[in-house]
């Protein structure tokens, strides 16, 4: 099956599987499937925003690639596709950890990240709520090197598929116990604490796929208790998609409240 067909099939199957597993093995019992903000996250963030930004990022990458051909090196073009996937997964995962951690310590960068933390019921869909500027930055940094380094044309679709499924998994409302594997691979156990309402002072657990970054850089947090809740504690945070995008540009007149 061509990756163009396989990718949406795997992502859709992963979503339905997680929805089912959340009903059978929930971490937070009683959490609704159609929770607050569900349709905004599904329609606007997952479908519309993702499609529009994919067009913009693709055009931007093609323009950069055409404008600076001297910067294009066929560094990875001879590598097997599996090795390319591993290389870009690890490299981009380290970037995301560092940039993510910076966002939690920067007043300006927090503004384009707080929408992601505004979800009060963390589930398989919660990870889709990310400000358009945040996605624009991260996915350009993610996919531009693939083009400039001569990666396989299939690689963006393969990596995008892995990103989507893993993003749904780490935000899922699943009562997962992965044991020693949690020291290597990130999952809901640690990531739900990243969204916990009571976490302050710059946050914890910034890793996405590889938990090793948090353990290596001492930002890990995995207590035996359960979070009191999720969200940013900002009662003024709006509900609508466009209002959430615009809220990032409000005046800097009040002290920033970053609780996760």
N, C-alpha and C positions, 0 to 999 in steps of 0.2 A: 504494500500500500504506500502511495506517495506521501511524503511528509506533509504536503499541503492539505491532504485529507486526514492523515493520521493525527496531526496536532489538535484540531478542534474536536475530534472524536475522543481522544485521550483526556483533554481538558473537561469536556462535558461529562464523560464517564466518571472522572475523578470527583467532579462536583456532586453528582447524584450519589456516588458511593459515600462521600463524606456526610451528605444530608441524612442518608440512612443510618450510618454509624452513629451520628450525633443523637439520633432518636433511641438507639439501642444502648449505647455506652456514653451517656452524657456526663460531662464534668460538673457543670452547673445544671441541676435538674430543674425542669420547669421553664427553661429558656425557649421562647417561641421561635418557630421557623420564620414567620412573618413578623420579626421584631421591628422596633422603631427604626426607621430609615432604610428598611429592606429594599423598597422599590427604587429609592434614590440611588442606593449602592448598586443594584442590579442593572437598572436601565441606563442611568446617567454615567456612573463611573465605569461599570464593567463593559457595557456595550458602546454607548455613544462616545464617551471620552476616549476609551481605548482605541476605537476606530479612527477618530479624528487625529489623535496624537500619533498614531502609527503612520498616517499619511504625512504629517508634518515632519516627524523625525526621519522618515524615509527620504523625503525631499531634501532635508537639511544635510543628511549624510551623503546623498548623491552629489549635492552642490560642493560640499567640502572635498569630497573625493576627486571631483573634476577640477577643482581650483588649486589643489596642491598635489599633483601627481608625483612630484619628486619625493613626497613623504610616504608614498606607498611602497611597502616592502613585502615581498612574498615570503615572509618569515615562516608562516605555518602552512603554506599551500601544499607542501609535500607530506604533511603529517596525516596519519589516519584520522578519520572523522571522530573516532572515539577519543583520541588524544587531544584533538582540538576542543572537544566539549569539556574535558577535564580541565585543560589549561585555562579556558575562559571562565569556567565556573568558579575555579579557585581564585583567579585574579580579580574577577568582578565581585566575588563575595567579600574579599578583603577590602576592596574599595567601598562597598556598601556599608560594611561594618564601620569604617573610619568616618565616612560622610554622615552616616546615621548618628554616630556618637557626637559628631560636631553639631548636628542639627539640634541636639538636646542641650548643647552648651552655648548656642548662639541665639541671641534674641531675634535676629533677622531670619535666620534659617528655620527657627522654630515656627515662624509664621506659616511657612509652606509645608510644615509637617504636622501641625496640631490637628488638622482635619482627620488625619489617619488615626489619631488618638481620641477623637471625639465619640467614637462608637461605644455605646454603653453595654452592649451585649456582644462580646467577642465570639465570632463563629466563622464558618468556612468562607463567608462573603465579606467579612470585616476588612480583610486586607486590601480589597479593591478600592476602598475610600482613601485616595491619596490625591493631594492637590495637583492640578495639571502642571504647574511649574516644577514640582518635585519629580514627576514622571518624565517631563521633558529633559531635565538635567540627567537623571539617572539612566534613562534608556539611551540617550545620546552617548553618554560615557560608556555604556554597555556595548552598543552595537557598532559605533564608529571604529573602534580598534579592529573589529572583525574584518571590516572592509579594507582598512589601511594595511593590515597584515596579511591579506590574501587568504582569509578563511574560506572554507567551503560555502557555497551559496545556501546550502541546507542548514548551516549552523544556526543562524538567527531563529529559524523556526523550531529547531530542536531545543535550543536553550530557552526560547520563549515558552515552549511547552513545559519544560522542567520548572521554570520560574513560576508559572501559573499554578501548577499542581502543588508545588511545595509551599507557595504562598497561602493557598487554601488550607493546606494541612496544618501549618504552624499556628494559624488563627482559629482552627476548628475547636468546637466545644466537645472535645473527646477526652475521656479519662484514660490517658495513655501513660504507661509505665515502661520506659525503654531501658532502664537500668544503666549499665556502663556505656551504652551506645550514646547516651545523652552528652557524654564528654566529647563526642565527635560530631554527631549530627543533631541539628537543632530541631525541636519539635514543640508541640503545645505546652508541654510541662514547663519549659523555661519562658517561652514567648508570652504566655498569658501574664506572667509577672511583669513583662515589659509594658503591658497595657494596664497594670493594676493601678487603681485609683490612689492607693496609699504610698506608692513609690514616688519619692521626691529627690531633689538635689541632683539633677542631671540624668536620672534614669539608670537602668540596668539591662542586661541581656540584649545587646544590640545586634547580635548575629542573626543571619537569615537562614542559610543552609548549613553552614559549618559552625557548630557551637565552640569549636576550638579557639576561635578568636576571643570569646568572652572569658574562657578559662585561662588563656595565655596572657591577656591584658588585664586580668583581675576585675572584670565588670560582671562576672557571673553572680546570679542570685537564685537560689532554689530551695526555699524553706519547705517545711512539711505542712505548714498551714495553708489555708485557701485565701485568695485575695478577697477583700471586702467588697470589691466592685471594680468597674472599669470606667474609663473616661477621663476627661481633663478637669472636671469640676467647674467649668465655665457655663453658668446658666444663660449667658447671652449668646452662646454659640448657636447660629441659625440652623434650620432644618433643611432648607432647599439647596439644591446643587449650586446654582449661581450665587446664592447668598453665602454659601460656604467658601467659594472661590474668592468672592469679594471681601470676606471677613479678614483675610490675610493682610489686606491693605488698609486696615483701620489705623487711626493715628496712634502713635506710641506715647500716649499720655498716661496710661495706667501701667503699674508694674505687671510684667508678664508672669502668668501663673502656669508653670510647667510641672504637672504632677505625675507624668509617666514618661 
